[in-house]
Amino acid sequence: MRHWRAGCPQTGKSGSEGGRWKSTDLVGRQLAGGLPYYMSAAGSPHQMERGKSAMVNAIGGLAIVLSARLIAGMIQTALGGG
């Protein structure tokens, strides 16, 4: 977590640089976290739904992260700042 907040001491990059890739890494971990529930459900609808909802939420979060710059630009333009 230290690398995310203060930046990487090896490369000298700040915590905000490359933040999109860190977010996609986090989404990958969320997807990987939902897979065991889905794969080991053994016919249990509750477990299948739990795994599926975790994976869908991760993909939705990825869409928000990837479009964050676009959304921020739209808000800035609407407020007259750019």
mmCIF file of the N, C-alpha and C atoms, coordinates in Angstrom:
data_MODEL
# 
_entry.id   MODEL 
# 
loop_
_atom_site.group_PDB 
_atom_site.id 
_atom_site.type_symbol 
_atom_site.label_atom_id 
_atom_site.label_alt_id 
_atom_site.label_comp_id 
_atom_site.label_asym_id 
_atom_site.label_entity_id 
_atom_site.label_seq_id 
_atom_site.pdbx_PDB_ins_code 
_atom_site.Cartn_x 
_atom_site.Cartn_y 
_atom_site.Cartn_z 
_atom_site.occupancy 
_atom_site.B_iso_or_equiv 
_atom_site.pdbx_formal_charge 
_atom_site.auth_seq_id 
_atom_site.auth_comp_id 
_atom_site.auth_asym_id 
_atom_site.auth_atom_id 
_atom_site.pdbx_PDB_model_num 
ATOM 1   N N  . MET A 1 1  ? 0.827   -1.185  0.000   1.00 0.00 ? 1  MET A N  1 
ATOM 2   C CA . MET A 1 1  ? 0.000   0.000   0.000   1.00 0.00 ? 1  MET A CA 1 
ATOM 3   C C  . MET A 1 1  ? 0.869   1.246   0.000   1.00 0.00 ? 1  MET A C  1 
ATOM 4   N N  . ARG A 1 2  ? 2.069   1.164   0.532   1.00 0.00 ? 2  ARG A N  1 
ATOM 5   C CA . ARG A 1 2  ? 2.951   2.306   0.601   1.00 0.00 ? 2  ARG A CA 1 
ATOM 6   C C  . ARG A 1 2  ? 3.265   2.844   -0.780  1.00 0.00 ? 2  ARG A C  1 
ATOM 7   N N  . HIS A 1 3  ? 3.436   1.961   -1.743  1.00 0.00 ? 3  HIS A N  1 
ATOM 8   C CA . HIS A 1 3  ? 3.739   2.397   -3.102  1.00 0.00 ? 3  HIS A CA 1 
ATOM 9   C C  . HIS A 1 3  ? 2.582   3.202   -3.684  1.00 0.00 ? 3  HIS A C  1 
ATOM 10  N N  . TRP A 1 4  ? 1.368   2.829   -3.338  1.00 0.00 ? 4  TRP A N  1 
ATOM 11  C CA . TRP A 1 4  ? 0.215   3.510   -3.901  1.00 0.00 ? 4  TRP A CA 1 
ATOM 12  C C  . TRP A 1 4  ? 0.097   4.929   -3.360  1.00 0.00 ? 4  TRP A C  1 
ATOM 13  N N  . ARG A 1 5  ? 0.361   5.115   -2.079  1.00 0.00 ? 5  ARG A N  1 
ATOM 14  C CA . ARG A 1 5  ? 0.175   6.433   -1.472  1.00 0.00 ? 5  ARG A CA 1 
ATOM 15  C C  . ARG A 1 5  ? 1.337   7.374   -1.753  1.00 0.00 ? 5  ARG A C  1 
ATOM 16  N N  . ALA A 1 6  ? 2.552   6.916   -1.517  1.00 0.00 ? 6  ALA A N  1 
ATOM 17  C CA . ALA A 1 6  ? 3.697   7.813   -1.567  1.00 0.00 ? 6  ALA A CA 1 
ATOM 18  C C  . ALA A 1 6  ? 4.463   7.731   -2.877  1.00 0.00 ? 6  ALA A C  1 
ATOM 19  N N  . GLY A 1 7  ? 4.153   6.786   -3.707  1.00 0.00 ? 7  GLY A N  1 
ATOM 20  C CA . GLY A 1 7  ? 4.897   6.620   -4.944  1.00 0.00 ? 7  GLY A CA 1 
ATOM 21  C C  . GLY A 1 7  ? 5.907   5.499   -4.815  1.00 0.00 ? 7  GLY A C  1 
ATOM 22  N N  . CYS A 1 8  ? 6.514   5.168   -5.886  1.00 0.00 ? 8  CYS A N  1 
ATOM 23  C CA . CYS A 1 8  ? 7.454   4.062   -5.926  1.00 0.00 ? 8  CYS A CA 1 
ATOM 24  C C  . CYS A 1 8  ? 8.866   4.584   -5.657  1.00 0.00 ? 8  CYS A C  1 
ATOM 25  N N  . PRO A 1 9  ? 9.533   4.090   -4.623  1.00 0.00 ? 9  PRO A N  1 
ATOM 26  C CA . PRO A 1 9  ? 10.877  4.574   -4.340  1.00 0.00 ? 9  PRO A CA 1 
ATOM 27  C C  . PRO A 1 9  ? 11.903  4.134   -5.381  1.00 0.00 ? 9  PRO A C  1 
ATOM 28  N N  . GLN A 1 10 ? 11.615  3.060   -6.100  1.00 0.00 ? 10 GLN A N  1 
ATOM 29  C CA . GLN A 1 10 ? 12.568  2.569   -7.098  1.00 0.00 ? 10 GLN A CA 1 
ATOM 30  C C  . GLN A 1 10 ? 12.531  3.397   -8.374  1.00 0.00 ? 10 GLN A C  1 
ATOM 31  N N  . THR A 1 11 ? 11.351  3.796   -8.811  1.00 0.00 ? 11 THR A N  1 
ATOM 32  C CA . THR A 1 11 ? 11.235  4.552   -10.055 1.00 0.00 ? 11 THR A CA 1 
ATOM 33  C C  . THR A 1 11 ? 11.103  6.051   -9.820  1.00 0.00 ? 11 THR A C  1 
ATOM 34  N N  . GLY A 1 12 ? 10.731  6.450   -8.618  1.00 0.00 ? 12 GLY A N  1 
ATOM 35  C CA . GLY A 1 12 ? 10.561  7.860   -8.309  1.00 0.00 ? 12 GLY A CA 1 
ATOM 36  C C  . GLY A 1 12 ? 9.240   8.440   -8.787  1.00 0.00 ? 12 GLY A C  1 
ATOM 37  N N  . LYS A 1 13 ? 8.372   7.619   -9.348  1.00 0.00 ? 13 LYS A N  1 
ATOM 38  C CA . LYS A 1 13 ? 7.080   8.108   -9.827  1.00 0.00 ? 13 LYS A CA 1 
ATOM 39  C C  . LYS A 1 13 ? 6.148   8.346   -8.652  1.00 0.00 ? 13 LYS A C  1 
ATOM 40  N N  . SER A 1 14 ? 5.312   9.359   -8.796  1.00 0.00 ? 14 SER A N  1 
ATOM 41  C CA . SER A 1 14 ? 4.357   9.645   -7.728  1.00 0.00 ? 14 SER A CA 1 
ATOM 42  C C  . SER A 1 14 ? 3.260   8.599   -7.715  1.00 0.00 ? 14 SER A C  1 
ATOM 43  N N  . GLY A 1 15 ? 2.468   8.619   -6.662  1.00 0.00 ? 15 GLY A N  1 
ATOM 44  C CA . GLY A 1 15 ? 1.406   7.632   -6.525  1.00 0.00 ? 15 GLY A CA 1 
ATOM 45  C C  . GLY A 1 15 ? 0.318   7.758   -7.564  1.00 0.00 ? 15 GLY A C  1 
ATOM 46  N N  . SER A 1 16 ? 0.153   8.950   -8.167  1.00 0.00 ? 16 SER A N  1 
ATOM 47  C CA . SER A 1 16 ? -0.910  9.124   -9.144  1.00 0.00 ? 16 SER A CA 1 
ATOM 48  C C  . SER A 1 16 ? -0.500  8.645   -10.530 1.00 0.00 ? 16 SER A C  1 
ATOM 49  N N  . GLU A 1 17 ? 0.798   8.597   -10.810 1.00 0.00 ? 17 GLU A N  1 
ATOM 50  C CA . GLU A 1 17 ? 1.241   8.121   -12.118 1.00 0.00 ? 17 GLU A CA 1 
ATOM 51  C C  . GLU A 1 17 ? 1.034   6.619   -12.183 1.00 0.00 ? 17 GLU A C  1 
ATOM 52  N N  . GLY A 1 18 ? 0.449   6.180   -13.262 1.00 0.00 ? 18 GLY A N  1 
ATOM 53  C CA . GLY A 1 18 ? 0.209   4.757   -13.416 1.00 0.00 ? 18 GLY A CA 1 
ATOM 54  C C  . GLY A 1 18 ? -0.918  4.240   -12.556 1.00 0.00 ? 18 GLY A C  1 
ATOM 55  N N  . GLY A 1 19 ? -1.722  5.136   -12.015 1.00 0.00 ? 19 GLY A N  1 
ATOM 56  C CA . GLY A 1 19 ? -2.813  4.721   -11.151 1.00 0.00 ? 19 GLY A CA 1 
ATOM 57  C C  . GLY A 1 19 ? -3.851  3.879   -11.859 1.00 0.00 ? 19 GLY A C  1 
ATOM 58  N N  . ARG A 1 20 ? -4.001  4.118   -13.153 1.00 0.00 ? 20 ARG A N  1 
ATOM 59  C CA . ARG A 1 20 ? -4.964  3.349   -13.917 1.00 0.00 ? 20 ARG A CA 1 
ATOM 60  C C  . ARG A 1 20 ? -4.547  1.881   -13.968 1.00 0.00 ? 20 ARG A C  1 
ATOM 61  N N  . TRP A 1 21 ? -3.244  1.626   -14.084 1.00 0.00 ? 21 TRP A N  1 
ATOM 62  C CA . TRP A 1 21 ? -2.781  0.235   -14.144 1.00 0.00 ? 21 TRP A CA 1 
ATOM 63  C C  . TRP A 1 21 ? -2.896  -0.427  -12.789 1.00 0.00 ? 21 TRP A C  1 
ATOM 64  N N  . LYS A 1 22 ? -2.696  0.327   -11.723 1.00 0.00 ? 22 LYS A N  1 
ATOM 65  C CA . LYS A 1 22 ? -2.874  -0.243  -10.397 1.00 0.00 ? 22 LYS A CA 1 
ATOM 66  C C  . LYS A 1 22 ? -4.332  -0.608  -10.177 1.00 0.00 ? 22 LYS A C  1 
ATOM 67  N N  . SER A 1 23 ? -5.219  0.205   -10.706 1.00 0.00 ? 23 SER A N  1 
ATOM 68  C CA . SER A 1 23 ? -6.645  -0.076  -10.577 1.00 0.00 ? 23 SER A CA 1 
ATOM 69  C C  . SER A 1 23 ? -7.040  -1.305  -11.364 1.00 0.00 ? 23 SER A C  1 
ATOM 70  N N  . THR A 1 24 ? -6.478  -1.468  -12.556 1.00 0.00 ? 24 THR A N  1 
ATOM 71  C CA . THR A 1 24 ? -6.805  -2.654  -13.339 1.00 0.00 ? 24 THR A CA 1 
ATOM 72  C C  . THR A 1 24 ? -6.234  -3.896  -12.681 1.00 0.00 ? 24 THR A C  1 
ATOM 73  N N  . ASP A 1 25 ? -5.102  -3.766  -12.001 1.00 0.00 ? 25 ASP A N  1 
ATOM 74  C CA . ASP A 1 25 ? -4.560  -4.886  -11.248 1.00 0.00 ? 25 ASP A CA 1 
ATOM 75  C C  . ASP A 1 25 ? -5.517  -5.267  -10.127 1.00 0.00 ? 25 ASP A C  1 
ATOM 76  N N  . LEU A 1 26 ? -6.074  -4.259  -9.478  1.00 0.00 ? 26 LEU A N  1 
ATOM 77  C CA . LEU A 1 26 ? -7.032  -4.506  -8.414  1.00 0.00 ? 26 LEU A CA 1 
ATOM 78  C C  . LEU A 1 26 ? -8.293  -5.190  -8.957  1.00 0.00 ? 26 LEU A C  1 
ATOM 79  N N  . VAL A 1 27 ? -8.723  -4.783  -10.138 1.00 0.00 ? 27 VAL A N  1 
ATOM 80  C CA . VAL A 1 27 ? -9.894  -5.413  -10.757 1.00 0.00 ? 27 VAL A CA 1 
ATOM 81  C C  . VAL A 1 27 ? -9.590  -6.871  -11.073 1.00 0.00 ? 27 VAL A C  1 
ATOM 82  N N  . GLY A 1 28 ? -8.390  -7.136  -11.552 1.00 0.00 ? 28 GLY A N  1 
ATOM 83  C CA . GLY A 1 28 ? -8.001  -8.523  -11.812 1.00 0.00 ? 28 GLY A CA 1 
ATOM 84  C C  . GLY A 1 28 ? -8.055  -9.371  -10.555 1.00 0.00 ? 28 GLY A C  1 
ATOM 85  N N  . ARG A 1 29 ? -7.645  -8.786  -9.459  1.00 0.00 ? 29 ARG A N  1 
ATOM 86  C CA . ARG A 1 29 ? -7.710  -9.517  -8.191  1.00 0.00 ? 29 ARG A CA 1 
ATOM 87  C C  . ARG A 1 29 ? -9.154  -9.737  -7.759  1.00 0.00 ? 29 ARG A C  1 
ATOM 88  N N  . GLN A 1 30 ? -10.016 -8.765  -8.023  1.00 0.00 ? 30 GLN A N  1 
ATOM 89  C CA . GLN A 1 30 ? -11.429 -8.924  -7.687  1.00 0.00 ? 30 GLN A CA 1 
ATOM 90  C C  . GLN A 1 30 ? -12.065 -10.027 -8.527  1.00 0.00 ? 30 GLN A C  1 
ATOM 91  N N  . LEU A 1 31 ? -11.708 -10.052 -9.816  1.00 0.00 ? 31 LEU A N  1 
ATOM 92  C CA . LEU A 1 31 ? -12.220 -11.122 -10.679 1.00 0.00 ? 31 LEU A CA 1 
ATOM 93  C C  . LEU A 1 31 ? -11.737 -12.477 -10.189 1.00 0.00 ? 31 LEU A C  1 
ATOM 94  N N  . ALA A 1 32 ? -10.462 -12.547 -9.854  1.00 0.00 ? 32 ALA A N  1 
ATOM 95  C CA . ALA A 1 32 ? -9.907  -13.801 -9.352  1.00 0.00 ? 32 ALA A CA 1 
ATOM 96  C C  . ALA A 1 32 ? -10.542 -14.189 -8.021  1.00 0.00 ? 32 ALA A C  1 
ATOM 97  N N  . GLY A 1 33 ? -10.991 -13.213 -7.245  1.00 0.00 ? 33 GLY A N  1 
ATOM 98  C CA . GLY A 1 33 ? -11.664 -13.513 -5.990  1.00 0.00 ? 33 GLY A CA 1 
ATOM 99  C C  . GLY A 1 33 ? -13.068 -14.057 -6.190  1.00 0.00 ? 33 GLY A C  1 
ATOM 100 N N  . GLY A 1 34 ? -13.729 -13.673 -7.275  1.00 0.00 ? 34 GLY A N  1 
ATOM 101 C CA . GLY A 1 34 ? -15.074 -14.165 -7.541  1.00 0.00 ? 34 GLY A CA 1 
ATOM 102 C C  . GLY A 1 34 ? -15.096 -15.526 -8.216  1.00 0.00 ? 34 GLY A C  1 
ATOM 103 N N  . LEU A 1 35 ? -14.022 -15.867 -8.905  1.00 0.00 ? 35 LEU A N  1 
ATOM 104 C CA . LEU A 1 35 ? -13.977 -17.145 -9.617  1.00 0.00 ? 35 LEU A CA 1 
ATOM 105 C C  . LEU A 1 35 ? -14.107 -18.364 -8.706  1.00 0.00 ? 35 LEU A C  1 
ATOM 106 N N  . PRO A 1 36 ? -13.416 -18.421 -7.565  1.00 0.00 ? 36 PRO A N  1 
ATOM 107 C CA . PRO A 1 36 ? -13.575 -19.626 -6.732  1.00 0.00 ? 36 PRO A CA 1 
ATOM 108 C C  . PRO A 1 36 ? -15.007 -19.859 -6.269  1.00 0.00 ? 36 PRO A C  1 
ATOM 109 N N  . TYR A 1 37 ? -15.740 -18.794 -5.961  1.00 0.00 ? 37 TYR A N  1 
ATOM 110 C CA . TYR A 1 37 ? -17.134 -18.968 -5.571  1.00 0.00 ? 37 TYR A CA 1 
ATOM 111 C C  . TYR A 1 37 ? -17.941 -19.561 -6.714  1.00 0.00 ? 37 TYR A C  1 
ATOM 112 N N  . TYR A 1 38 ? -17.707 -19.046 -7.904  1.00 0.00 ? 38 TYR A N  1 
ATOM 113 C CA . TYR A 1 38 ? -18.479 -19.500 -9.060  1.00 0.00 ? 38 TYR A CA 1 
ATOM 114 C C  . TYR A 1 38 ? -18.109 -20.930 -9.443  1.00 0.00 ? 38 TYR A C  1 
ATOM 115 N N  . MET A 1 39 ? -16.814 -21.228 -9.422  1.00 0.00 ? 39 MET A N  1 
ATOM 116 C CA . MET A 1 39 ? -16.359 -22.546 -9.872  1.00 0.00 ? 39 MET A CA 1 
ATOM 117 C C  . MET A 1 39 ? -16.654 -23.649 -8.858  1.00 0.00 ? 39 MET A C  1 
ATOM 118 N N  . SER A 1 40 ? -16.677 -23.322 -7.576  1.00 0.00 ? 40 SER A N  1 
ATOM 119 C CA . SER A 1 40 ? -16.898 -24.348 -6.556  1.00 0.00 ? 40 SER A CA 1 
ATOM 120 C C  . SER A 1 40 ? -18.333 -24.342 -6.039  1.00 0.00 ? 40 SER A C  1 
ATOM 121 N N  . ALA A 1 41 ? -19.234 -23.778 -6.785  1.00 0.00 ? 41 ALA A N  1 
ATOM 122 C CA . ALA A 1 41 ? -20.620 -23.668 -6.326  1.00 0.00 ? 41 ALA A CA 1 
ATOM 123 C C  . ALA A 1 41 ? -21.301 -25.025 -6.221  1.00 0.00 ? 41 ALA A C  1 
ATOM 124 N N  . ALA A 1 42 ? -20.915 -25.980 -7.039  1.00 0.00 ? 42 ALA A N  1 
ATOM 125 C CA . ALA A 1 42 ? -21.484 -27.334 -7.016  1.00 0.00 ? 42 ALA A CA 1 
ATOM 126 C C  . ALA A 1 42 ? -23.008 -27.305 -7.096  1.00 0.00 ? 42 ALA A C  1 
ATOM 127 N N  . GLY A 1 43 ? -23.522 -26.440 -7.939  1.00 0.00 ? 43 GLY A N  1 
ATOM 128 C CA . GLY A 1 43 ? -24.958 -26.377 -8.156  1.00 0.00 ? 43 GLY A CA 1 
ATOM 129 C C  . GLY A 1 43 ? -25.706 -25.472 -7.197  1.00 0.00 ? 43 GLY A C  1 
ATOM 130 N N  . SER A 1 44 ? -25.035 -24.875 -6.254  1.00 0.00 ? 44 SER A N  1 
ATOM 131 C CA . SER A 1 44 ? -25.695 -23.979 -5.307  1.00 0.00 ? 44 SER A CA 1 
ATOM 132 C C  . SER A 1 44 ? -25.946 -22.632 -5.979  1.00 0.00 ? 44 SER A C  1 
ATOM 133 N N  . PRO A 1 45 ? -27.202 -22.279 -6.196  1.00 0.00 ? 45 PRO A N  1 
ATOM 134 C CA . PRO A 1 45 ? -27.501 -21.010 -6.864  1.00 0.00 ? 45 PRO A CA 1 
ATOM 135 C C  . PRO A 1 45 ? -26.981 -19.797 -6.096  1.00 0.00 ? 45 PRO A C  1 
ATOM 136 N N  . HIS A 1 46 ? -26.980 -19.869 -4.766  1.00 0.00 ? 46 HIS A N  1 
ATOM 137 C CA . HIS A 1 46 ? -26.511 -18.734 -3.967  1.00 0.00 ? 46 HIS A CA 1 
ATOM 138 C C  . HIS A 1 46 ? -25.012 -18.494 -4.197  1.00 0.00 ? 46 HIS A C  1 
ATOM 139 N N  . GLN A 1 47 ? -24.219 -19.561 -4.187  1.00 0.00 ? 47 GLN A N  1 
ATOM 140 C CA . GLN A 1 47 ? -22.782 -19.423 -4.393  1.00 0.00 ? 47 GLN A CA 1 
ATOM 141 C C  . GLN A 1 47 ? -22.474 -18.956 -5.812  1.00 0.00 ? 47 GLN A C  1 
ATOM 142 N N  . MET A 1 48 ? -23.201 -19.474 -6.788  1.00 0.00 ? 48 MET A N  1 
ATOM 143 C CA . MET A 1 48 ? -22.991 -19.044 -8.170  1.00 0.00 ? 48 MET A CA 1 
ATOM 144 C C  . MET A 1 48 ? -23.304 -17.562 -8.325  1.00 0.00 ? 48 MET A C  1 
ATOM 145 N N  . GLU A 1 49 ? -24.400 -17.136 -7.728  1.00 0.00 ? 49 GLU A N  1 
ATOM 146 C CA . GLU A 1 49 ? -24.795 -15.729 -7.813  1.00 0.00 ? 49 GLU A CA 1 
ATOM 147 C C  . GLU A 1 49 ? -23.797 -14.832 -7.089  1.00 0.00 ? 49 GLU A C  1 
ATOM 148 N N  . ARG A 1 50 ? -23.270 -15.302 -5.981  1.00 0.00 ? 50 ARG A N  1 
ATOM 149 C CA . ARG A 1 50 ? -22.282 -14.529 -5.228  1.00 0.00 ? 50 ARG A CA 1 
ATOM 150 C C  . ARG A 1 50 ? -21.003 -14.321 -6.060  1.00 0.00 ? 50 ARG A C  1 
ATOM 151 N N  . GLY A 1 51 ? -20.526 -15.377 -6.692  1.00 0.00 ? 51 GLY A N  1 
ATOM 152 C CA . GLY A 1 51 ? -19.342 -15.260 -7.531  1.00 0.00 ? 51 GLY A CA 1 
ATOM 153 C C  . GLY A 1 51 ? -19.594 -14.406 -8.758  1.00 0.00 ? 51 GLY A C  1 
ATOM 154 N N  . LYS A 1 52 ? -20.757 -14.596 -9.369  1.00 0.00 ? 52 LYS A N  1 
ATOM 155 C CA . LYS A 1 52 ? -21.084 -13.831 -10.569 1.00 0.00 ? 52 LYS A CA 1 
ATOM 156 C C  . LYS A 1 52 ? -21.219 -12.345 -10.258 1.00 0.00 ? 52 LYS A C  1 
ATOM 157 N N  . SER A 1 53 ? -21.840 -12.012 -9.131  1.00 0.00 ? 53 SER A N  1 
ATOM 158 C CA . SER A 1 53 ? -21.998 -10.592 -8.795  1.00 0.00 ? 53 SER A CA 1 
ATOM 159 C C  . SER A 1 53 ? -20.652 -9.951  -8.472  1.00 0.00 ? 53 SER A C  1 
ATOM 160 N N  . ALA A 1 54 ? -19.737 -10.697 -7.863  1.00 0.00 ? 54 ALA A N  1 
ATOM 161 C CA . ALA A 1 54 ? -18.399 -10.152 -7.591  1.00 0.00 ? 54 ALA A CA 1 
ATOM 162 C C  . ALA A 1 54 ? -17.668 -9.851  -8.892  1.00 0.00 ? 54 ALA A C  1 
ATOM 163 N N  . MET A 1 55 ? -17.792 -10.728 -9.871  1.00 0.00 ? 55 MET A N  1 
ATOM 164 C CA . MET A 1 55 ? -17.110 -10.516 -11.151 1.00 0.00 ? 55 MET A CA 1 
ATOM 165 C C  . MET A 1 55 ? -17.752 -9.376  -11.943 1.00 0.00 ? 55 MET A C  1 
ATOM 166 N N  . VAL A 1 56 ? -19.067 -9.275  -11.917 1.00 0.00 ? 56 VAL A N  1 
ATOM 167 C CA . VAL A 1 56 ? -19.753 -8.191  -12.627 1.00 0.00 ? 56 VAL A CA 1 
ATOM 168 C C  . VAL A 1 56 ? -19.416 -6.842  -11.993 1.00 0.00 ? 56 VAL A C  1 
ATOM 169 N N  . ASN A 1 57 ? -19.362 -6.799  -10.671 1.00 0.00 ? 57 ASN A N  1 
ATOM 170 C CA . ASN A 1 57 ? -18.990 -5.559  -9.986  1.00 0.00 ? 57 ASN A CA 1 
ATOM 171 C C  . ASN A 1 57 ? -17.568 -5.145  -10.319 1.00 0.00 ? 57 ASN A C  1 
ATOM 172 N N  . ALA A 1 58 ? -16.673 -6.110  -10.440 1.00 0.00 ? 58 ALA A N  1 
ATOM 173 C CA . ALA A 1 58 ? -15.292 -5.801  -10.792 1.00 0.00 ? 58 ALA A CA 1 
ATOM 174 C C  . ALA A 1 58 ? -15.203 -5.225  -12.202 1.00 0.00 ? 58 ALA A C  1 
ATOM 175 N N  . ILE A 1 59 ? -15.957 -5.768  -13.128 1.00 0.00 ? 59 ILE A N  1 
ATOM 176 C CA . ILE A 1 59 ? -15.947 -5.257  -14.498 1.00 0.00 ? 59 ILE A CA 1 
ATOM 177 C C  . ILE A 1 59 ? -16.566 -3.865  -14.553 1.00 0.00 ? 59 ILE A C  1 
ATOM 178 N N  . GLY A 1 60 ? -17.628 -3.635  -13.779 1.00 0.00 ? 60 GLY A N  1 
ATOM 179 C CA . GLY A 1 60 ? -18.216 -2.298  -13.709 1.00 0.00 ? 60 GLY A CA 1 
ATOM 180 C C  . GLY A 1 60 ? -17.247 -1.281  -13.130 1.00 0.00 ? 60 GLY A C  1 
ATOM 181 N N  . GLY A 1 61 ? -16.500 -1.686  -12.124 1.00 0.00 ? 61 GLY A N  1 
ATOM 182 C CA . GLY A 1 61 ? -15.488 -0.811  -11.551 1.00 0.00 ? 61 GLY A CA 1 
ATOM 183 C C  . GLY A 1 61 ? -14.388 -0.494  -12.545 1.00 0.00 ? 61 GLY A C  1 
ATOM 184 N N  . LEU A 1 62 ? -14.011 -1.475  -13.350 1.00 0.00 ? 62 LEU A N  1 
ATOM 185 C CA . LEU A 1 62 ? -13.003 -1.254  -14.386 1.00 0.00 ? 62 LEU A CA 1 
ATOM 186 C C  . LEU A 1 62 ? -13.494 -0.233  -15.399 1.00 0.00 ? 62 LEU A C  1 
ATOM 187 N N  . ALA A 1 63 ? -14.753 -0.310  -15.778 1.00 0.00 ? 63 ALA A N  1 
ATOM 188 C CA . ALA A 1 63 ? -15.309 0.657   -16.731 1.00 0.00 ? 63 ALA A CA 1 
ATOM 189 C C  . ALA A 1 63 ? -15.257 2.071   -16.153 1.00 0.00 ? 63 ALA A C  1 
ATOM 190 N N  . ILE A 1 64 ? -15.545 2.211   -14.876 1.00 0.00 ? 64 ILE A N  1 
ATOM 191 C CA . ILE A 1 64 ? -15.494 3.529   -14.240 1.00 0.00 ? 64 ILE A CA 1 
ATOM 192 C C  . ILE A 1 64 ? -14.061 4.047   -14.193 1.00 0.00 ? 64 ILE A C  1 
ATOM 193 N N  . VAL A 1 65 ? -13.129 3.180   -13.839 1.00 0.00 ? 65 VAL A N  1 
ATOM 194 C CA . VAL A 1 65 ? -11.728 3.591   -13.750 1.00 0.00 ? 65 VAL A CA 1 
ATOM 195 C C  . VAL A 1 65 ? -11.202 4.022   -15.110 1.00 0.00 ? 65 VAL A C  1 
ATOM 196 N N  . LEU A 1 66 ? -11.517 3.248   -16.143 1.00 0.00 ? 66 LEU A N  1 
ATOM 197 C CA . LEU A 1 66 ? -11.008 3.561   -17.473 1.00 0.00 ? 66 LEU A CA 1 
ATOM 198 C C  . LEU A 1 66 ? -11.640 4.816   -18.064 1.00 0.00 ? 66 LEU A C  1 
ATOM 199 N N  . SER A 1 67 ? -12.846 5.153   -17.629 1.00 0.00 ? 67 SER A N  1 
ATOM 200 C CA . SER A 1 67 ? -13.503 6.344   -18.160 1.00 0.00 ? 67 SER A CA 1 
ATOM 201 C C  . SER A 1 67 ? -13.411 7.543   -17.217 1.00 0.00 ? 67 SER A C  1 
ATOM 202 N N  . ALA A 1 68 ? -12.621 7.443   -16.151 1.00 0.00 ? 68 ALA A N  1 
ATOM 203 C CA . ALA A 1 68 ? -12.547 8.520   -15.153 1.00 0.00 ? 68 ALA A CA 1 
ATOM 204 C C  . ALA A 1 68 ? -12.041 9.818   -15.758 1.00 0.00 ? 68 ALA A C  1 
ATOM 205 N N  . ARG A 1 69 ? -11.034 9.754   -16.604 1.00 0.00 ? 69 ARG A N  1 
ATOM 206 C CA . ARG A 1 69 ? -10.497 10.975  -17.209 1.00 0.00 ? 69 ARG A CA 1 
ATOM 207 C C  . ARG A 1 69 ? -11.542 11.642  -18.104 1.00 0.00 ? 69 ARG A C  1 
ATOM 208 N N  . LEU A 1 70 ? -12.292 10.842  -18.841 1.00 0.00 ? 70 LEU A N  1 
ATOM 209 C CA . LEU A 1 70 ? -13.346 11.369  -19.701 1.00 0.00 ? 70 LEU A CA 1 
ATOM 210 C C  . LEU A 1 70 ? -14.433 12.044  -18.863 1.00 0.00 ? 70 LEU A C  1 
ATOM 211 N N  . ILE A 1 71 ? -14.835 11.388  -17.804 1.00 0.00 ? 71 ILE A N  1 
ATOM 212 C CA . ILE A 1 71 ? -15.872 11.938  -16.928 1.00 0.00 ? 71 ILE A CA 1 
ATOM 213 C C  . ILE A 1 71 ? -15.401 13.241  -16.282 1.00 0.00 ? 71 ILE A C  1 
ATOM 214 N N  . ALA A 1 72 ? -14.152 13.261  -15.813 1.00 0.00 ? 72 ALA A N  1 
ATOM 215 C CA . ALA A 1 72 ? -13.605 14.490  -15.208 1.00 0.00 ? 72 ALA A CA 1 
ATOM 216 C C  . ALA A 1 72 ? -13.546 15.617  -16.224 1.00 0.00 ? 72 ALA A C  1 
ATOM 217 N N  . GLY A 1 73 ? -13.181 15.316  -17.464 1.00 0.00 ? 73 GLY A N  1 
ATOM 218 C CA . GLY A 1 73 ? -13.142 16.348  -18.517 1.00 0.00 ? 73 GLY A CA 1 
ATOM 219 C C  . GLY A 1 73 ? -14.512 16.887  -18.827 1.00 0.00 ? 73 GLY A C  1 
ATOM 220 N N  . MET A 1 74 ? -15.510 16.002  -18.847 1.00 0.00 ? 74 MET A N  1 
ATOM 221 C CA . MET A 1 74 ? -16.875 16.447  -19.113 1.00 0.00 ? 74 MET A CA 1 
ATOM 222 C C  . MET A 1 74 ? -17.370 17.365  -17.998 1.00 0.00 ? 74 MET A C  1 
ATOM 223 N N  . ILE A 1 75 ? -17.072 17.037  -16.760 1.00 0.00 ? 75 ILE A N  1 
ATOM 224 C CA . ILE A 1 75 ? -17.496 17.869  -15.631 1.00 0.00 ? 75 ILE A CA 1 
ATOM 225 C C  . ILE A 1 75 ? -16.778 19.206  -15.675 1.00 0.00 ? 75 ILE A C  1 
ATOM 226 N N  . GLN A 1 76 ? -15.494 19.185  -15.985 1.00 0.00 ? 76 GLN A N  1 
ATOM 227 C CA . GLN A 1 76 ? -14.725 20.429  -16.049 1.00 0.00 ? 76 GLN A CA 1 
ATOM 228 C C  . GLN A 1 76 ? -15.246 21.333  -17.155 1.00 0.00 ? 76 GLN A C  1 
ATOM 229 N N  . THR A 1 77 ? -15.584 20.761  -18.300 1.00 0.00 ? 77 THR A N  1 
ATOM 230 C CA . THR A 1 77 ? -16.126 21.548  -19.406 1.00 0.00 ? 77 THR A CA 1 
ATOM 231 C C  . THR A 1 77 ? -17.489 22.124  -19.033 1.00 0.00 ? 77 THR A C  1 
ATOM 232 N N  . ALA A 1 78 ? -18.322 21.316  -18.359 1.00 0.00 ? 78 ALA A N  1 
ATOM 233 C CA . ALA A 1 78 ? -19.642 21.781  -17.970 1.00 0.00 ? 78 ALA A CA 1 
ATOM 234 C C  . ALA A 1 78 ? -19.564 22.923  -16.964 1.00 0.00 ? 78 ALA A C  1 
ATOM 235 N N  . LEU A 1 79 ? -18.531 22.920  -16.134 1.00 0.00 ? 79 LEU A N  1 
ATOM 236 C CA . LEU A 1 79 ? -18.371 23.994  -15.154 1.00 0.00 ? 79 LEU A CA 1 
ATOM 237 C C  . LEU A 1 79 ? -17.654 25.204  -15.733 1.00 0.00 ? 79 LEU A C  1 
ATOM 238 N N  . GLY A 1 80 ? -17.218 25.098  -16.979 1.00 0.00 ? 80 GLY A N  1 
ATOM 239 C CA . GLY A 1 80 ? -16.586 26.218  -17.644 1.00 0.00 ? 80 GLY A CA 1 
ATOM 240 C C  . GLY A 1 80 ? -15.109 26.359  -17.368 1.00 0.00 ? 80 GLY A C  1 
ATOM 241 N N  . GLY A 1 81 ? -14.470 25.294  -16.930 1.00 0.00 ? 81 GLY A N  1 
ATOM 242 C CA . GLY A 1 81 ? -13.054 25.379  -16.605 1.00 0.00 ? 81 GLY A CA 1 
ATOM 243 C C  . GLY A 1 81 ? -12.141 24.908  -17.709 1.00 0.00 ? 81 GLY A C  1 
ATOM 244 N N  . GLY A 1 82 ? -12.644 24.463  -18.811 1.00 0.00 ? 82 GLY A N  1 
ATOM 245 C CA . GLY A 1 82 ? -11.715 23.969  -19.818 1.00 0.00 ? 82 GLY A CA 1 
ATOM 246 C C  . GLY A 1 82 ? -12.338 23.913  -21.114 1.00 0.00 ? 82 GLY A C  1 
# 
